[in-house]
């Protein structure tokens, strides 16, 4: 296993541990103590919304709509960022969430990646391939604002 894959697997384990822990705890208490990016990302998981009594409707207001607005299309598949190898496909490129929407990832241009249809299908929401080595760089623009929106909705609903 390459060192980059080891870093990604180890960080995915940390994220999953934080996710399990936050799903067992009070969200607001976890939010107040969240100091790591892994814990903050875990607090975005849609399972929290249901547990907090917010249902599933607030997901769009927190994450944005699932689909990105139209934008210039990249000229190649960005498989290098996820799997570490170049894809020669230049056809049927699709926009995808770098940190998965299904796990709370923002529909924000800074969380967007272009992948060919096949790589997009393969990636799904597997966080083991997320580029954890630069997690702060990929999340700094949207993570805290999303958590604040959830907190506001939760406190308002009380």
Buried (B, 14 or more C-beta within 10 A) or exposed (E): EEEEEEEBEEBBEBBBEBBEEBBEEEBBEBBEEBEEBBBBBBBBBBBBBEBBEBEEEBBEEBBBEEEBEEEEEBEBBBBEBBBEEEBEBEEEBBBBBBBBBBBBBBBBEEBBBBBBEBBBEBBEEEBEBBBBEEBEEBBEEBBEEBBEBBBEBBEEEE
